[in-house]
Amino acid sequence: MQLVEHAIPYAPTLKGSHCTLLMKYELRSNNTQAYICHFHVVFCSKYRRKVLIPPINKRLKTSVLETIEKWGQEFIELEVMPDHVQRHGGM
């Protein structure tokens, strides 16, 4: 596997300020292909109700991390907010 640097345009929440993030990805390959597969998934509660509060958010984090490990996926970031969950990962 090869490590690849990739620059991504990033616009922070402040108006008019833009920057570039330099992220390092692991290039995976087999006999005929080379690939990088990353994803960003957002789960929302019904009507965006603020239900993911302690201790529910701790149990949810534990459950998601166990599932990531079980399926052998790459963990980048997991953020649990009161009304949604953001998961960044890769395969």
C-alpha positions as a Markdown table, in Angstrom:
| # | Residue | x | y | z |
|---|---|---|---|---|
| 1 | Met | 0.0 | 0.0 | 0.0 |
| 2 | Gln | 1.2 | 3.5 | -0.8 |
| 3 | Leu | 0.6 | 6.7 | 1.1 |
| 4 | Val | -0.7 | 9.5 | -1.1 |
| 5 | Glu | -1.0 | 13.2 | -0.2 |
| 6 | His | -4.1 | 15.0 | -1.5 |
| 7 | Ala | -5.1 | 18.6 | -1.1 |
| 8 | Ile | -8.8 | 19.3 | -0.5 |
| 9 | Pro | -10.4 | 22.7 | -0.7 |
| 10 | Tyr | -12.0 | 23.5 | 2.6 |
| 11 | Ala | -14.3 | 26.4 | 3.4 |
| 12 | Pro | -14.6 | 27.1 | 7.2 |
| 13 | Thr | -17.7 | 28.6 | 8.6 |
| 14 | Leu | -16.3 | 32.1 | 8.6 |
| 15 | Lys | -17.4 | 34.1 | 5.6 |
| 16 | Gly | -14.8 | 34.7 | 3.0 |
| 17 | Ser | -12.0 | 32.6 | 4.6 |
| 18 | His | -10.9 | 29.6 | 2.5 |
| 19 | Cys | -8.0 | 27.3 | 3.0 |
| 20 | Thr | -6.7 | 24.0 | 1.8 |
| 21 | Leu | -6.3 | 20.9 | 4.0 |
| 22 | Leu | -3.5 | 18.5 | 3.2 |
| 23 | Met | -4.7 | 15.0 | 4.0 |
| 24 | Lys | -2.7 | 11.7 | 3.7 |
| 25 | Tyr | -4.6 | 8.7 | 2.3 |
| 26 | Glu | -3.5 | 5.1 | 2.0 |
| 27 | Leu | -3.7 | 4.0 | -1.6 |
| 28 | Arg | -5.0 | 0.4 | -1.7 |
| 29 | Ser | -4.6 | -1.9 | -4.7 |
| 30 | Asn | -5.0 | -5.3 | -6.1 |
| 31 | Asn | -3.8 | -6.9 | -9.3 |
| 32 | Thr | -5.7 | -4.5 | -11.6 |
| 33 | Gln | -6.9 | -1.5 | -9.6 |
| 34 | Ala | -5.7 | 1.2 | -7.3 |
| 35 | Tyr | -8.3 | 3.0 | -5.2 |
| 36 | Ile | -9.0 | 5.3 | -2.2 |
| 37 | Cys | -12.5 | 5.0 | -0.8 |
| 38 | His | -13.6 | 7.5 | 1.8 |
| 39 | Phe | -17.1 | 8.5 | 2.8 |
| 40 | His | -19.1 | 10.9 | 5.0 |
| 41 | Val | -22.4 | 9.7 | 6.4 |
| 42 | Val | -24.9 | 11.8 | 8.4 |
| 43 | Phe | -27.7 | 10.1 | 10.4 |
| 44 | Cys | -30.4 | 12.4 | 11.6 |
| 45 | Ser | -33.1 | 11.7 | 14.2 |
| 46 | Lys | -36.7 | 12.1 | 13.1 |
| 47 | Tyr | -37.7 | 15.8 | 12.8 |
| 48 | Arg | -34.1 | 16.5 | 14.0 |
| 49 | Arg | -35.2 | 16.1 | 17.6 |
| 50 | Lys | -32.4 | 16.5 | 20.2 |
| 51 | Val | -32.5 | 12.9 | 21.5 |
| 52 | Leu | -28.8 | 11.9 | 21.3 |
| 53 | Ile | -27.9 | 13.1 | 24.8 |
| 54 | Pro | -26.0 | 11.3 | 27.6 |
| 55 | Pro | -26.1 | 8.4 | 28.2 |
| 56 | Ile | -27.6 | 7.6 | 24.8 |
| 57 | Asn | -24.7 | 9.2 | 22.9 |
| 58 | Lys | -22.1 | 7.1 | 24.7 |
| 59 | Arg | -23.9 | 3.9 | 23.9 |
| 60 | Leu | -24.3 | 4.9 | 20.3 |
| 61 | Lys | -20.5 | 5.7 | 19.9 |
| 62 | Thr | -19.7 | 2.3 | 21.4 |
| 63 | Ser | -22.1 | 0.5 | 19.1 |
| 64 | Val | -20.8 | 2.3 | 16.0 |
| 65 | Leu | -17.2 | 1.7 | 16.9 |
| 66 | Glu | -17.8 | -2.0 | 17.5 |
| 67 | Thr | -19.5 | -2.3 | 14.1 |
| 68 | Ile | -16.6 | -0.5 | 12.4 |
| 69 | Glu | -14.2 | -2.9 | 14.0 |
| 70 | Lys | -16.4 | -5.9 | 13.1 |
| 71 | Trp | -16.6 | -5.0 | 9.4 |
| 72 | Gly | -12.9 | -4.0 | 9.2 |
| 73 | Gln | -13.5 | -0.5 | 8.0 |
| 74 | Glu | -11.2 | 2.5 | 8.4 |
| 75 | Phe | -12.2 | 4.9 | 11.2 |
| 76 | Ile | -11.5 | 8.6 | 10.6 |
| 77 | Glu | -13.9 | 10.5 | 12.7 |
| 78 | Leu | -17.2 | 10.1 | 14.6 |
| 79 | Glu | -19.1 | 13.0 | 16.0 |
| 80 | Val | -22.4 | 12.6 | 17.9 |
| 81 | Met | -24.5 | 15.8 | 18.2 |
| 82 | Pro | -27.9 | 16.0 | 20.0 |
| 83 | Asp | -29.8 | 15.8 | 16.7 |
| 84 | His | -27.4 | 14.0 | 14.3 |
| 85 | Val | -24.4 | 11.7 | 13.9 |
| 86 | Gln | -21.5 | 12.3 | 11.5 |
| 87 | Arg | -19.2 | 9.5 | 10.5 |
| 88 | His | -16.2 | 9.8 | 8.3 |
| 89 | Gly | -14.6 | 6.6 | 7.3 |
| 90 | Gly | -13.1 | 4.5 | 4.6 |
| 91 | Met | -12.9 | 1.0 | 3.3 |
